[in-house]
Amino acid sequence: MSASDDAASEAVQATVDIAASPERVFEALTDPSELAAWWGAPDAPDGYRTHDWELDARAGGRYRARTTDADGHEGTLEGEVVTAEPPHLLEYTWRASWDDRETRVRYELQPAIVHGRSGTRVVVRHTAAINAMLALAA
């Protein structure tokens, strides 16, 4: 896995190779029962977990999840799916109850060879939405 940040565009990007097909990875990114299992688990080092996911994984669909941090403080995540092109692209807005900004999360899934087998390279980029709008206006 590799990760980088770009302070100028307020973006964080990570790349990870997964030994599963793009179809399987896309399913893990969009199935509410799977999201809670991998996205912030009770045994995570920071104790952060998500639960009660609801997700309509199509353009214009909405999602919502509850969160609990290590100290037991609860919050919410919610947003709208901007683009859903299974199994290669998923992008949605991100609004967390602990932050007043709306940002964007984009997952690009590409076939890749992982440990000598077919797998998926996942590039995820989390960017401040205001910068995306400024880029469109330019």
N, C-alpha and C positions, 0 to 999 in steps of 0.2 A: 504494500500500500504506500502511496505517496500523497502528501498534502501540501498545499501552499496557500498563502493569503496575498491579497492585493489591497493594501490600505487605500489606495487612490480610488478604487472602484468599490470599496467595502465588500469584497468578495472573498470567500473561502472555497477552495476547490480540492477535491480528493479523488484519487483514482485507485481502484482496487480490482484485482482479478479474482473471479469467483468460479469455482469448478462446477458450474451449473449452466444450463442453456439460457439464452436471453428470455425465452418464454417463462422459464421457471423463476428467474430473477424478477421479471416484471410482475409475476403473480405474487411474489413475496413483498413487493413494493405496494401492491394494491389490495391485498386481501386483509381485511380488518383483523381477523384472528391471527394471522401471521405477523402483522405489524407489531402487535403488543408483545410477541415473543422475542423479537430481535431488537426493537427500537426502545432502548431503555428497559433493561430487565432488572428484577429485584436484586439479583446478585451482581449487578454492574458495579465496578469500583466506586463510582460516585453515588450509587444508590438511587439514581434517577430512573423512573419508569413511566411508561405510558399505558393507558388502559381505556376501555370503553370506546374503541375506535368505530367511527361511522365513515364510510367513504363511497362516493359515487364516482368511479374512476373513468369518467368520460369528460371531454371538453365541456365546460359549463357546470359540471358536477361539483358538489361541495364535500368537504371532509371536516371532521371534528374528532378530537381526542381529549381525554383528561390526562393530566400529568401529576406526578407526585415526586417531590425531591427527597433527598436523604433526611431532611429535617421534618418531613411529613407535610410540607406546604403543598397545597393543590393549586393547579392552574389549568389552562386550556390551550390547545392549539386548534386553529381552524383556518380555512381558506377555500379557494376555488381552483379547480383543475383548469389550467389554461390550455394545455396540449396533452393529449393522450394518443399515442401511436404505438399500440402494442406490436411487438415486444421491444421497441427500440427507443422510445422517447416518452418521458413523463415530466411535466412541468406544472407547478402549482404555486399559488400565492401562499404566504406563510404569515400568520398573525398569531403571536403568542400573547397570553394575557399579561405577562410581565414586561412587555415591550410595546411602546406605542407605534412602532413602525410596521409597515407591511413590507415584507421582503419576498423574494422568489427563490424557489428550489427547483433545479433542473437535473434530471437523471438522463444520461445518454448511455445506452447499452449497446455494445458492439461485440460480435462474435470474436473470440480470442482463444488461443491455445494456452491452457492452464495446466501445469504439471503433465504435459504431454497429451492432454485430452481436450476435447472441445469444451469451451467454457465461455465466460462473458467478462469483458472489461467494462466496468461501471465508472463513469465520470460523473461526479455529483458536484454541482456548483450552487452555492447559496449566495445570492447577491441582493443588495438593497434595491428595492423596486424603484426608488426615485432615480437611481442612476440608469436603470433600463429605460425609463420614460425620457430622461434627458437625451440619451443616445438616439432614441427614435425621433425626437424633435430636431436633432441636429442635421 
